[in-house]
Amino acid sequence: MKQKIFIIAGLVMLAGVIAIMLADFFSSRKADKANPYDYKMGELRKTDSTCNGYIEQLTIRPALEEIHAVACGAGDRIFVAGKNGLEIYQKDGKPDGNFRFEGLASCMALDKKGRIFIGIQDHVEVFDQLGKPCGKWNSVSPESMLTSIAVTDSYAYVADAGKKIVYRYDLNGRLINRIGEKDPQKNVPGFIVPSPYFDLGIGKKGELWVANTGRHSLEQFGDDGSLQSAWGEASMSSDGFCGCCNPSHFAFLSDGSFVTSEKGIERVKVYSPQGKYLCMVAPPSAFIEGTKGLDLAADSKDRIIVLDPEKKQLRIFVKK
C-alpha cells in the first residue's frame, strides 16, 4: 500500500516538473517569436507622406457633447449635429446659429430650401434653420438604425444599417420603395452591413451611390433598385478599403470624385469618378488610434470637412 502511495506521489511530482518546464518553454517561445498573424497595426498606420495631397487649413471645435453628422449648406455654411442639438458655422469657422432637439443625431442632410433632415435612431425629423420642427416621419421598424440621408429636388434617400436597406421617400416622408434588396434577377447581391456604418450619397449627375461596406465597394443604383455599377476592393494598401466594413463614409467633390473615410486604419482618401485612387487627404497618423465615425462633407470650393468624433473637431482640408 505504502509503495503504491510513493509511486503516485512520484508521478504527481514528475507531472508538476514537466508542467513547469513546458510552461517555461512556451513562454520563451512566445517572447522570442512574434505572432505571425499579428497585423502589426503600427506599420499599417504609416504612409508615405509624399502621397498626401491635402493640408489641414482650419479646425472648428463645436460645443456639443457629442458630434456625429456634418453637412454643407448655402454659402458654404457648415452644419454639425450630434447629441441633443445642432450648430451652424460660417465658412471661416465663426458660429452662425444653433438649436436644441431631443435625441442623438446619427446623420443629416439639407435640401435647397434650407430644411434640415436629421436621422434620430429609427426615424427622420425635419427642421428649419432656426430649429422650428417641420415634420417627423414614421419609423419603418423599431429595429431600424438610420446612418445616412441624402436629399434631391424630389426625394430623400435614407440608409438603414439595422435593416440593411435603403429607403426612398418623397420630401413629405411618404415611403416610395426600398433599394438594395437581394435580387438575383436584377443582379443585386444585397447589402452586407456588419457594423453601424452604412453611408449613401448623390453623385454629380444625380445618381444614387451606396457604400456596401461588407463588400468593400461603392455601388450605384437606379430608383427601381437595379444595380448600375460598382467599384472598390478589400486591401490594406492605400488604394483599397481595409477591415471588416469600409468605407465607413464618403462624399463627393465638384468633379464627381469620391472622398472616402475608413475605420480600423483611420484614413481619408480621394478617388476619381471611376474609382481610381488619387491621393491621401489625412493619413492614419492624423487621428487618434481607434477613431470611428469620420463623417465627411465638401463645400463649393472642394474643401473637405472631416468630422473627428474623438477629438470633437471639424477639420477642414484643402489641396496643397
N, C-alpha and C positions, 0 to 999 in steps of 0.2 A: 504493500500500500504506500509506504514511505517512498519507495523507489519510483512509483508512478507519479507521486506528487512532485518529486525532484525533476522528473522528466518534463512534466507540464510546465513547472516554473522555468526550467531552462529554455523551453520553446518560446514561452512568453517573452523572456529577456532577449532571446535571439531575434524575435519578431520586432521588438522595440528598437534594437540596434539597427536592423535593416531599414526600418521606417525612417529613423533619423538620417541614415546615410542617403536614402533615396530623396528625402526632403532637401538635404544639403546639395545633392547632385542637381536636382531640378531647379532649385533656386539659383545655383551658379549658372546653369544653362540659360535661365531667364535673364540673368544680369549680363551674361556675355553675348547673348544673341538677341537682336531686336526682333520684334514681331514682324514676320514677312508680309502680313496682311494689313499692317498699320498704314493708314492713308497718308501719314506724315503731313497733316494739315498745315503745319508751319511752312513747309516747302511749297505746297499748293497755293498758299496765300501770297507768295511772292510773284510779282510780274515784272516784265521788262518795262522800265519807266519810259522808254522811247515809244512805247505803244500808246501812251496816254495822250489823247488828242484834245483834252479839255483841262481847264484850271478852275478852281473854286473862286468865284467872284464875290459872293455875298452870302451871309448867314443870317437867318431870322430865327429868333427864339420865341415861339408862341408861349402864352401864359397858361394854356390849357393843361390840365393834369395829365392827359394822355392825348397823343396825336396819331391819327390813323389814315386820313384821306386828304389828298391835295388836288386842287384843280385851278385852272386859269380862266379868268373871265374877260370881259371887255376892258380895253385899256391896259391889258396885261396885269390886272389886279389878281392877287393870289389869295385863294380861299383854302383854309385848313380847318378840318373838323376832327373831333375826337370825342372824348368823354364829356357829355352834357353841354356841348357848345361848339361854336364856330367863330373863327376870327378871319378878318379880311385885311390884306396889306396892299399898299401901293407897290408898283414895280421896283421902287428903290428901297423897299422894306419898311416904310413908315406905316404905322397902324392906320386902318381906314374903316373901322367898324367891327362889331361883334354882336352876337346874341346867344342866348341860352336855350337849350331844349333838354328834354329828359331822355337819357339813353346813351348808348355807345355807338357813335357813327363809325361804320366799317368801310363805307365807300360813299362817293359823292360825284355829281356831275351838274353842269349848268346848261340851260338852254339859251337860245338867242334873246329871249325876253328877260333874261337875268334870273329866272327862277332856279332855285337850288333843290336838287333831288338828292336826298340822303337815305342810304340804306342803314336801318337800325335793326340788327339781328334778322328777323324774318319778314320785314315789311319795309315799304318806302314811305317817307314823309317828304312833303314839298313845302318850301318856304319862299317868301320874297326876301330881298336882301336886307330888310330891316328886321327879319325874323318872324314876320307875320305868317302863321300857318295857311297854306293854300290847298292842302289836301293830305289825306292819309289813306294809302292804298291797302286793300285787303291782303292778308298773308295767304300765300298759296298752301303752305304747310307749316305746322309747328316745328317740323324738323329742318326747315329752311335755314340757311346761313348765307345771307347776301354778302358778296365780296366785291362786286364791281357794277357800276352803272355807266352807260354811255347814251347820249341823247342826240337825236337828229331833229329835223324840222317836223317830222311826223311821228316818230316812235322813240320809245325808251327801251333799251336792252339791259337786262339785269341778269348777272351771273349768280347762281345759287350753288355754293360748294356743298351744302348739306344734301341736296337732291341731285347734284352733278348734272345740271341742266341750265340752259339759257332761256329766259322768257322774253317775248316781245310784247310790249304794251303799247296802247295809244297813250297820248300825253295826259289823258284823264285817268289813267290807271286801269283801263279795261284790258284784261289779258287776251291777246290775239292768238298766239301759238307758242309752242315750245320748239327750241332749236338745239340740235346736237344729240338727240336720242339715237341710240344704236339702230342702224337700218342698213343691212347688207345690200338691199336693192338700190339704195342711193349711195352706196359706198361710204357710209358714215360709220366709223368704228366705235363711236361713243366716247365720252369724256372719262378719263381716269384722273381722279382728284384725290390723292392720298392725304392731303392736308388742307387747311382752310385758306389756300391761296389759289385763286381762280379768277383771272382777270380777262377783260374784254375791252375793245376799243373800236372806233370808227376811223377807217383809213381815209386817205386823201380824196378818193373817188366816192366816198360814202359807203364803202363796203365794210361788213362786219368781220372783225378778227377776234379770235378767242384763243387764249393760252390753254392748250391741252397739256397740263403740267406733268402728268404721269407719263406722257409720251414725249416730253421734252420738245414740243412742237408748237408752232403758231399756225392756226387754221382759219381759212376764210370760208364763210358760209353765206348762202343766199337766204332770203327771208322765208323761203319754203323749207329750210332746214337742210338743203343739199350742200355737200362739201365741194367747194370750188377749187381750192388749192391749199397747200401746206408746205412748211419748211421747218428745219431745225433738227438737231441730233444731240444725243447724250454724249458728253465728253467733259473731261476735267480740264482740257485746254481752253484757251481764251475764246476760240471760235465756236465752242459748243455750250450746252447747258448741263450743269453738274447735279449730283444728288438725286433724291427720290422724286422731286417735283419742282421743276423750273421751266421757263422763267416765272418768277412769282408775280411780277408786274411788268407792264410795258406801256409805252406812249408813242406818239408819232411826231416827227419833225415836219416842217412845211413841205419838203420834197417827197414825203412818203416814207422816209427812212424810219426804222424802228429803234426806239430806245428801250433797253431791257434791264431788269434788275434780277438778282438771284439771292437766295439764301443758302446756307451751308458754306459755300465760298462766296462771301459777300462781294458783289461787284456790279457795276453799271456799265453797259456797253452800247455801241451803236452798230446797227446792221443796215445794209442797203435795202431799198424796197423789195429786192429779190431775195433777201435773206443772206447776203454775203457779209461776213464780219468785216467791219471797217476799223474800229478803234475802241479803246477803253476810255470811259468817262471818269470813273472812280474805281481804283483797284481795291482789293480786299484790305490792304493796309490803311485805307481811309476810314474804315469802320471798326467799331468795337466787335471783337470776335463773338459770334452768336447772334448778331443783329438779324432780325426778320422784319418783313413788312415794309420794305423800301418802296413805297408808293411813288409814282412818277407823274410829272406833267411837263409840258413845254409851252412857252409863250410865243407870241408872233415873231419874235426875234430869234427863235430857236434856242433861247436859253433853256437849259434843262434843270428842272426843280426836283430835287430828291428829298423826300420826307424821311428823316432819320429818327425813328421812334426811340432808339436807345439814348441818343444824345439830345432828344427833344428839340430838334432843329429842322428848319427848312434850309437846304443847302443848294445854292444856285451856281451852276457850272456853265462856263462859256468856252467856245473854241479858242485854242491857243493862237 
